[in-house]
Amino acid sequence: MIALTLAEIATAVGGELLAGAQATDVADQGDLVVEGSVETDSRLVRPGSVFFALPGEVTDGRRFVPAATEAGAALVITPERVDTTAPQIVVQDGYEALAALAHEVVTRVRMSSADRVDGDGRPAPLRVVGITGSNGKTSTKNMLRTILEQHGETVAPQGSFNNHVGAPISMLRITHDTRYLVVEMGASGVGHIAKLVSIAEPDTGVVLKVGLAHAGEFGGIEATQRAKSEMVTDLPSTATALLNVDDDRVASMRDLTTAQVVGFGTSADADYRITGIETDRSGTRFTLTAPPVRQEGDRPTDATQPGGTDRLPETVDVRLAILGEHHAMNASAALTVAHLWGVPLATGAAALASMTRAERWRMELLQGGPEGVTIINDAYNASPDSTAAALRTLAQIVRPGERTVAVLGEMAELGEFSTEEHDRIGRLVVRLGIGQLVVVGRAALPIHQAATLEGSWDGESVFIEDVDDAVHSVQDMLRPGDVVLVKSSKSAELRFLGDRLGGVTE
């Protein structure tokens, strides 16, 4: 976190500063400066850290104040006064305080970088992008970070830190030298993304897809659409809304924002158009074409208007060492954001070519298991859309003489749509001609039932309740030439099954 006095932090979060046990004067302590990390997990606290003692569903952060203090916390922020030798700021709501501090830090860095220029004398203020969508957020975030970090200090969350705690914590990692802040914005209900947008105030807001992921929490796809549209509804006219125009629900968001709208996708009316998508065992390839624009500063404007610098249309052939046609969309979103901020498409594509995986347990290719067997471990998240995309990739990359095997678990948080959507996946397995289906876990049983009811299938389905039993059963049935997809939501824990099949021991 940037350096702030305790008094400045107290003002930002609207709390009362109480002196630590060693202090003689609260006013004197108010002048103390902290610039360590901001943590909500006491195990991550280091000397100089700020510890937020937040209440949780399972435990209460106040229980861990002694551990945080012993680890060297310079400040504790808590909804109730606690017994600690460290200075503390007592606030009404710990989560609101975390959001307020993140907003304060982002605002200060924006102000300090407003007149900054790069080595070529071009404006280089802090740029902030928010990314949301039912699928692809984490992969797109990682791709964009890979591109941008070659051009300046870039802060992006590790893993899927995208909720009301993880996103602000990620924002608080920026410094006065940060050039780019990439914020992944997730939600489980209406209003969640709007809150994150109000904290970060993105220059560019990206909406990737509206699907049935977390539909059970949202209450249906219409509610999901409303929630995802919060990414663009509050953007100012100076910002850019980047929308996937292949998704009608996302494309319709252009009517909800005053920001400049830029579309990407395979549609003919996409500003950044994707063509020629191909995928095989080596990865994914496609061509991306950018529109002719003029640049005014680093904000693209209509090419017919005076001022700015002429730019011809750019076309680049993109090669990803990452499996799946759906990653063409994610990569295109990342390339488009970078291009809007002045990074040539070819430069961005070269950066993406260096990525060996989008993220741990996301279409991760493993070949350390049985000889001649390929494992695709994609079992960190699963929705109907992402599972269908993974199955299509499995069917596309198989070579003559090889057998496709799908090991599928529950797609969680689908609520009333769960049985129907699992059933739909079972029927898709049959239509794609997958050779062997293994369904793991009682919640995923409708996949097995739907597949076995299809009469025109040469494959076979097996249902296994326990993950450990599934490991042994799958190992016994594998043979050289098998290509195995392991796909489920995180809660089903099939990612560990995929690791064991693929020989991963870490």
C-alpha positions in Angstrom: 0.0 0.0 0.0 1.1 3.6 -0.6 2.4 5.4 2.5 -0.4 7.0 4.6 -0.5 8.3 8.2 -2.7 6.6 10.7 -4.7 9.8 10.8 -5.2 9.8 7.0 -6.3 6.2 7.1 -8.8 6.9 9.9 -10.3 9.8 7.9 -10.5 7.7 4.8 -12.4 4.9 6.5 -14.4 7.1 8.8 -13.1 5.5 12.0 -11.8 6.4 15.4 -8.1 6.0 15.9 -7.1 4.5 19.3 -3.5 4.5 20.4 -1.5 1.3 20.8 -0.4 0.2 24.3 3.1 1.7 23.9 1.8 5.1 22.8 1.5 8.1 25.1 -0.5 10.3 22.7 -3.1 9.5 20.1 -2.3 12.6 18.2 1.4 11.7 18.0 0.4 8.2 16.7 -1.8 9.8 14.1 1.4 11.0 12.4 2.8 7.5 12.2 3.2 6.3 8.6 2.3 2.8 7.4 3.0 1.4 4.0 2.9 -2.3 4.4 0.5 -4.8 2.8 -3.2 -4.9 3.7 -4.3 -8.3 4.9 -7.5 -10.0 6.1 -5.7 -13.3 6.9 -3.4 -13.1 9.9 -1.2 -15.7 8.4 -0.1 -13.3 5.7 0.7 -10.4 8.0 4.3 -9.2 8.0 6.0 -6.4 10.0 4.3 -3.1 8.9 1.1 -4.7 7.6 -2.4 -3.4 8.1 -4.8 -6.1 9.4 -8.5 -5.9 8.8 -10.3 -7.9 11.5 -13.4 -8.8 9.4 -16.3 -10.9 10.6 -16.8 -14.0 8.5 -19.4 -16.8 7.9 -17.2 -19.3 9.7 -15.0 -17.3 12.1 -14.4 -13.7 13.2 -11.2 -11.9 12.3 -11.0 -10.3 15.8 -10.0 -13.7 17.1 -6.8 -13.4 15.1 -5.8 -9.9 16.2 -3.2 -11.3 18.7 -1.6 -13.4 16.0 -1.6 -10.5 13.6 0.0 -8.2 16.2 2.6 -10.8 17.1 3.5 -11.0 13.4 4.1 -7.3 13.3 0.9 -5.6 12.2 1.4 -1.8 12.4 -2.4 -1.2 12.5 -5.6 -3.1 13.1 -8.9 -2.0 11.6 -11.8 -3.5 13.5 -15.6 -3.1 13.9 -15.2 -3.2 17.6 -12.4 -2.3 20.0 -10.0 -5.1 20.6 -7.2 -5.9 23.1 -4.0 -5.3 21.2 -0.7 -3.4 21.6 -1.0 -2.1 18.1 -2.8 1.1 17.1 -6.4 0.3 16.0 -9.1 2.1 14.1 -12.6 1.3 15.1 -15.1 1.5 12.3 -18.8 0.8 11.9 -18.4 -1.7 9.1 -15.1 -3.5 8.3 -16.1 -4.3 4.7 -17.1 -0.7 4.0 -13.9 0.5 5.6 -11.9 -1.8 3.3 -13.7 -0.4 0.3 -13.2 3.2 1.4 -9.4 2.7 1.9 -9.1 1.1 -1.5 -10.9 3.9 -3.1 -8.7 6.5 -1.3 -5.5 4.8 -2.4 -6.6 4.5 -6.1 -7.7 8.1 -6.1 -4.4 9.3 -4.6 -2.4 7.3 -7.2 -4.5 8.7 -10.0 -3.8 12.2 -8.8 -0.1 11.6 -8.4 0.3 10.1 -11.8 -1.9 12.5 -13.7 1.0 14.4 -15.3 3.3 11.4 -15.6 4.9 10.6 -19.0 6.7 7.5 -20.2 10.2 7.3 -21.7 9.0 8.6 -25.0 7.3 11.6 -23.5 3.8 10.2 -23.9 1.2 10.5 -21.1 1.4 7.6 -18.6 -1.2 8.1 -15.9 -2.6 5.2 -13.9 -5.0 3.2 -16.1 -7.7 1.0 -14.5 -9.6 -1.8 -16.1 -12.5 -3.7 -14.6 -13.3 -7.2 -16.0 -16.5 -9.1 -15.5 -18.5 -11.9 -17.1 -20.0 -15.3 -16.2 -16.9 -17.0 -17.7 -13.4 -16.0 -18.6 -12.6 -13.3 -16.0 -9.5 -14.9 -14.5 -8.0 -16.0 -17.8 -8.6 -12.6 -19.4 -7.1 -10.9 -16.4 -4.0 -13.1 -16.6 -3.6 -12.4 -20.3 -4.0 -8.7 -19.9 -1.4 -8.7 -17.1 1.0 -10.6 -19.3 0.7 -7.9 -22.0 0.7 -4.8 -19.8 3.6 -5.8 -17.4 6.0 -5.4 -20.3 5.1 -1.7 -20.5 4.9 -0.6 -16.9 4.3 -1.7 -13.3 1.1 -3.7 -13.4 -1.0 -4.8 -10.5 -3.6 -7.6 -11.0 -5.0 -10.1 -8.5 -3.6 -13.5 -7.9 -6.0 -16.3 -8.5 -9.6 -15.3 -8.4 -9.6 -12.4 -5.9 -12.7 -10.8 -7.4 -15.2 -10.3 -4.6 -16.0 -7.5 -2.1 -12.8 -8.5 -0.1 -10.4 -9.8 -2.7 -10.9 -7.0 -5.2 -10.2 -4.1 -2.8 -7.2 -6.0 -1.4 -5.8 -6.2 -4.9 -6.4 -2.5 -5.5 -4.5 -1.7 -2.3 -1.3 -3.3 -3.8 -0.8 -0.4 -6.1 2.1 2.1 -5.6 2.8 5.6 -7.0 4.8 3.8 -9.7 1.9 1.6 -10.9 1.0 2.2 -14.5 -1.8 -0.4 -14.9 -4.4 -1.8 -12.4 -6.4 -4.8 -13.6 -9.4 -5.6 -11.4 -11.4 -8.8 -11.8 -14.9 -8.1 -10.6 -17.1 -11.0 -9.6 -20.6 -11.0 -8.1 -23.2 -13.3 -6.6 -26.0 -10.8 -6.6 -27.2 -7.5 -8.0 -25.3 -4.5 -6.7 -22.0 -6.3 -6.1 -20.3 -5.2 -9.3 -21.7 -1.6 -8.9 -19.9 -1.4 -5.6 -16.6 -2.5 -7.0 -16.9 -0.1 -9.9 -17.5 2.7 -7.5 -14.3 1.8 -5.7 -12.0 1.5 -8.7 -13.7 3.9 -11.2 -12.4 2.0 -14.2 -11.2 3.8 -17.4 -12.3 0.7 -19.3 -15.0 -1.8 -18.3 -15.1 -5.2 -19.9 -18.1 -7.5 -20.1 -17.2 -11.0 -21.5 -20.3 -13.0 -21.2 -23.7 -13.5 -19.5 -24.4 -17.1 -18.7 -25.8 -19.4 -16.1 -22.7 -19.4 -13.8 -24.0 -18.7 -10.2 -27.5 -18.5 -11.6 -28.8 -20.0 -8.4 -27.5 -17.1 -6.4 -28.6 -14.5 -8.9 -32.0 -15.9 -9.4 -31.9 -16.5 -13.2 -30.1 -15.3 -16.2 -32.0 -12.0 -16.4 -30.8 -11.1 -13.0 -27.3 -12.1 -14.0 -27.5 -9.8 -17.0 -28.6 -6.9 -14.7 -25.7 -7.6 -12.4 -23.1 -7.8 -15.1 -24.4 -4.6 -16.7 -23.4 -2.7 -13.6 -19.9 -2.8 -15.1 -20.9 -0.2 -17.7 -24.0 1.7 -16.3 -22.0 4.0 -14.1 -19.0 4.5 -16.4 -18.5 8.2 -17.2 -18.5 9.5 -20.8 -14.7 9.6 -20.7 -14.4 5.9 -20.2 -14.7 2.9 -22.6 -17.2 0.0 -22.3 -15.7 -3.1 -24.1 -18.5 -5.5 -24.9 -18.6 -9.0 -26.4 -21.0 -8.4 -29.3 -21.3 -12.1 -30.0 -23.4 -12.3 -26.8 -26.8 -10.6 -27.3 -27.2 -9.9 -23.6 -23.8 -8.2 -23.4 -24.2 -6.4 -26.7 -27.5 -4.8 -25.5 -25.6 -3.1 -22.7 -24.5 -0.5 -25.2 -27.8 1.2 -24.5 -27.1 1.4 -20.8 -24.0 3.5 -20.7 -22.7 6.9 -21.7 -19.2 5.6 -22.1 -17.7 5.1 -25.5 -18.7 1.5 -26.6 -16.2 -0.8 -28.4 -17.3 -4.2 -29.5 -15.2 -7.4 -29.9 -16.1 -10.8 -31.2 -16.6 -12.8 -34.4 -19.6 -10.8 -35.6 -19.2 -8.7 -38.7 -20.1 -5.6 -36.8 -17.4 -6.1 -34.1 -14.9 -3.2 -33.9 -12.2 -5.7 -33.0 -13.1 -8.7 -35.1 -11.9 -12.3 -34.6 -11.6 -14.6 -37.6 -10.1 -18.0 -38.4 -10.3 -19.6 -35.0 -8.5 -23.0 -34.9 -7.6 -25.2 -32.0 -5.6 -28.4 -31.6 -3.3 -30.1 -29.1 -0.7 -27.4 -29.5 -3.1 -24.6 -28.6 -5.4 -22.0 -30.2 -4.9 -19.8 -33.2 -7.0 -16.9 -34.6 -6.7 -13.5 -36.4 -7.7 -10.3 -34.8 -8.3 -7.1 -36.8 -8.5 -3.7 -35.1 -10.4 -0.8 -36.7 -8.7 2.3 -38.3 -8.7 4.9 -35.5 -7.1 8.2 -34.7 -5.4 8.6 -31.3 -5.9 11.7 -29.2 -3.6 11.2 -26.3 -4.4 7.5 -25.6 -8.1 7.7 -26.1 -9.3 6.4 -29.5 -11.6 8.7 -31.4 -13.5 8.6 -34.7 -11.0 8.4 -37.6 -13.0 11.0 -39.5 -12.4 13.7 -36.9 -9.4 16.1 -37.0 -6.6 15.9 -34.6 -4.6 12.9 -33.3 -2.4 10.6 -35.2 -3.5 8.5 -38.2 -3.5 4.8 -37.7 -4.2 2.2 -40.3 -6.2 -1.0 -39.5 -4.0 -3.5 -37.6 -4.3 -7.2 -38.1 -2.4 -9.8 -36.1 -2.2 -13.6 -36.2 -2.5 -14.8 -32.6 -1.0 -18.1 -31.4 -1.8 -19.3 -27.9 -0.3 -22.3 -26.2 -3.7 -22.6 -24.4 -6.4 -25.0 -25.4 -9.9 -24.0 -26.3 -11.7 -21.8 -28.9 -13.3 -19.8 -26.0 -9.8 -18.5 -25.1 -9.8 -16.6 -28.4 -12.5 -14.4 -26.9 -10.6 -13.9 -23.7 -7.3 -13.2 -25.5 -9.1 -10.7 -27.9 -10.5 -8.8 -24.9 -7.1 -8.5 -23.4 -5.5 -7.5 -26.7 -8.2 -4.9 -27.3 -7.8 -3.3 -23.9 -4.1 -3.1 -24.4 -4.5 -1.7 -27.9 -6.9 1.0 -26.7 -4.2 2.0 -24.3 -1.5 2.2 -27.0 0.0 -1.3 -27.2 0.3 -2.5 -30.8 -1.6 -5.8 -31.5 1.6 -7.5 -32.6 3.3 -6.6 -29.3 0.4 -7.9 -27.3 0.2 -11.1 -29.3 3.9 -11.8 -28.8 3.4 -11.5 -25.1 0.5 -13.9 -25.1 2.5 -16.4 -27.1 4.7 -16.8 -24.0 1.9 -18.0 -21.8 1.9 -21.8 -21.2 -1.4 -21.8 -19.4 -4.2 -19.4 -18.6 -4.3 -20.3 -14.9 -3.8 -23.3 -12.7 -6.6 -25.9 -13.3 -8.0 -24.0 -16.3 -7.6 -26.1 -19.5 -4.2 -27.2 -18.1 -2.5 -29.8 -20.3 -0.8 -32.5 -18.3 1.2 -35.3 -19.7 3.0 -36.7 -16.6 0.6 -39.5 -16.0 0.2 -42.9 -17.7 2.3 -43.2 -20.9 0.4 -42.1 -24.0 -2.4 -40.4 -22.0 -3.1 -36.7 -22.1 -5.0 -35.0 -19.2 -6.8 -31.7 -19.5 -7.4 -30.4 -16.0 -10.1 -27.7 -16.1 -11.7 -28.4 -12.8 -11.4 -25.0 -10.9 -14.7 -23.5 -12.2 -17.6 -25.0 -14.1 -20.8 -23.5 -15.6 -22.9 -24.8 -18.4 -21.2 -22.6 -20.9 -17.6 -23.3 -19.8 -18.3 -27.1 -19.6 -19.8 -27.1 -23.1 -16.8 -25.2 -24.4 -14.4 -27.6 -22.7 -16.2 -30.7 -24.2 -16.1 -29.2 -27.7 -12.4 -28.6 -27.3 -11.9 -32.2 -26.2 -13.8 -33.4 -29.3 -11.8 -31.0 -31.6 -8.3 -31.9 -30.5 -8.5 -35.7 -30.6 -6.5 -37.4 -33.3 -7.4 -40.5 -35.4 -7.2 -43.6 -33.2 -7.4 -41.8 -29.9 -10.3 -42.0 -27.4 -11.9 -39.1 -25.7 -12.7 -39.4 -22.0 -14.7 -36.9 -20.0 -14.6 -37.0 -16.2 -17.3 -34.6 -15.1 -18.5 -33.4 -11.7 -21.0 -30.9 -10.4 -21.5 -27.5 -11.9 -22.3 -25.7 -8.6 -24.6 -22.7 -7.7 -27.1 -23.4 -10.5 -30.1 -23.4 -8.1 -33.4 -24.4 -9.7 -31.6 -24.8 -13.1 -29.2 -27.5 -11.8 -31.0 -30.7 -13.0 -31.8 -29.2 -16.4 -28.3 -27.9 -17.1 -26.6 -31.1 -15.9 -29.0 -33.1 -18.1 -28.1 -30.8 -21.1 -24.4 -31.5 -20.6 -25.0 -35.3 -20.6 -26.8 -35.0 -23.9 -24.0 -32.9 -25.3 -21.5 -35.6 -24.4 -23.5 -37.9 -26.6 -23.8 -35.5 -29.5 -20.1 -34.8 -29.5 -19.3 -38.6 -29.6 -17.2 -38.6 -26.5 -15.9 -42.2 -26.1 -16.1 -42.6 -22.3 -18.0 -40.6 -19.7 -17.2 -40.8 -16.0 -19.6 -38.8 -13.7 -18.4 -38.1 -10.2 -20.5 -37.1 -7.3 -24.3 -37.3 -6.5 -24.9 -33.7 -7.6 -23.7 -34.5 -11.1 -25.8 -37.7 -11.5 -28.2 -36.1 -14.1 -25.2 -35.9 -16.5 -24.9 -39.7 -16.3 -28.6 -40.3 -16.5 -29.1 -38.1 -19.6 -26.2 -39.7 -21.4 -27.4 -43.2 -20.8 -30.9 -42.4 -22.0 -29.6 -41.3 -25.4 -30.0 -44.2 -27.8 -27.6 -43.3 -30.6 -24.3 -43.3 -28.7 -21.4 -45.7 -29.0 -19.8 -44.5 -25.8 -20.2 -45.6 -22.3 -21.1 -43.8 -19.0 -20.0 -44.7 -15.5 -21.2 -43.0 -12.3 -19.0 -42.9 -9.2 -19.9 -41.2 -6.0 -16.5 -40.7 -4.4 -13.6 -38.8 -5.8 -10.9 -41.2 -4.4 -12.8 -44.2 -5.9 -13.0 -42.3 -9.2 -9.2 -41.8 -9.3 -8.6 -45.6 -9.2 -11.5 -46.4 -11.5 -10.3 -43.9 -14.2 -6.7 -45.0 -13.8 -7.8 -48.6 -14.5 -9.8 -47.8 -17.6 -7.2 -45.5 -19.2 -5.1 -46.7 -22.2 -2.5 -45.2 -24.4 -4.0 -42.7 -26.8 -6.7 -41.5 -24.4 -7.3 -37.7 -24.1 -9.0 -37.0 -20.8 -11.0 -33.9 -19.8 -11.5 -33.3 -16.1 -14.1 -30.7 -15.5 -16.1 -29.5 -12.4 -16.7 -26.7 -10.1 -14.1 -26.1 -7.4 -16.3 -27.5 -4.7 -16.4 -31.0 -6.4 -12.6 -31.2 -5.9 -12.0 -32.9 -9.2 -9.0 -30.6 -9.8 -7.1 -32.9 -7.4 -8.3 -35.9 -9.3 -7.0 -34.3 -12.5 -3.6 -33.6 -10.9 -3.3 -37.3 -9.7 -4.2 -38.6 -13.2 -1.7 -36.2 -14.7 1.2 -36.9 -12.4 1.2 -33.6 -10.6 2.5 -33.8 -7.0 2.7 -30.1 -6.0 
